[in-house]
Amino acid sequence: QVQLVESGGDSVQVGGSLRLSCAYSGYTYSTYCMAWFRQAPGKEREGVAGVDSDDKTTYADFVQGRFTIFKANAGDILYLQMNRLKPEDTAMYYCAMVDPPRLCRGYGGTHPLGLNDYNVWGQGTQVTVSS
């Protein structure tokens, strides 16, 4: 059974940076589709960024070049580097994965960032940005 564990969330000031990590286990394929989502209080969960084992990345419009999604070269860890953070980035951030990878949509191209496009989820890590 695949498990995802996020970490790295914290409280930072506007303009600061954070790196979120998602350690995963139990995944037996070399091919993957993974993503970060977020959910702010009172709002729906939304996609932030997606990546696949072909190194294709997709970002939500609101990222505006501030975030980078990438997987560690060694080890089963997915990262989200977040720079120039804004108060509206305050949310619980979730890691998500597609298992098995044959269910990936948009592999090698634009990744859909819908909730139904991923079927394995972590518990989340809180990011708070204050002015």
N, C-alpha and C positions, 0 to 999 in steps of 0.2 A: 504494500500500500504506500502510495506516494505521500510524503508529508512535507509541508513548507513552513519554515519558521522565519519570520521577519524580525529584524532588529535595526537599531540605529536611529530610531525616532527620538526627538528631543524638542526642547523649547529654545528657539533662537530669535534673534532680532531681525528686523527687515534688512534685506541685503546680505544676510548670512548664508552659509552653506551647510548642507548635511549630506551624508552618504548613507543610504539605506541598504541593508543586506537581506538577502533571502537565501537561507541554506535549505537545500532540498535533499531528501533521501528516499530510497525505495524506487527510484526511477531507473529503468533498465535499458533505455534506448540512448543512442548517440545523437539522434535527431531530436530537436525540441522546438516548441513555441512557448514563450513565456511573456508575461506582461506585468506591469504595475497598474493598479487602480487606486482610487481614493474616494473617500466618502466624508463629506463635511456634515456637521450636525444639521438635521432637517433637510438634507439634500440627498439625491440619489447617488449611488455609486457610479463613478465615471472612469473611463480608461485614461491613463496617463501616457503610457509608452509600451510598445511591444518589440520583441526581438526573436529571431530564430537562429538555428544553428548554421544558416547560410549567411549570418551576420547582417541580415536585412532588419532595419529598424523603422518603426512608425511612431510618431508623436502626435499627441493631441494639439490642436491649434493654440491652446492657452500656454503651452510650454514655451513657445517663442524662443527656442534656442537656449533655454536656461538649464534644462535637464539632459542627462545622458544615461541611457540604459545600456548595460553591458554585462557580459558573463565573465567570471574569472577564467583565466587561461588554465589554471589548475584548481581542481576542486569544484564541487557542485554548489556554486554560489552565484546568485544573480544580484546585480547592484543597480541602484538608481542614484546617480550623483546629481544633487540639486543645488544650483547656484542662484544668486540674486533672488532669494526667497521673498515672497510677498505675503501680507496677511491673508489673502485669499487662498494661499496654499495650505492653510491650516486645515488638517483633516486626518483621518485614520487612513494609512496607506497599506494596501494589500498586495501581496504577490499572488500570481495566478499562473497556472500551467495547463497545457492540453495533454491528456493521457488517454489512450496512446497517441503518438504523434501523427498517425494517419488521419486523425480528425482535425489536424491543423488547417485553418483557412488562411489563404493569402501567403502560404509559405514561399519565401524567396521574393516576395513583393510587398504590397501594402497589407499590413495586418489589421484585420477588424478589431476594434477595441470595445466590443459589446460584451455584456455580462455572459451571454449564452455561448460565447465563443471559447470559454475556458471552463474546465470542469473540475479543477483542483484548486483549492484556495487555502491561504494561510490565515492566521488569526488577526494579523494587522499590527502596525506599530504607529504610535501617535506622533504627529508633527504639529507643533504649534509655533506660529510666527507672530511676533508682537512688534508693535511700532513704538 
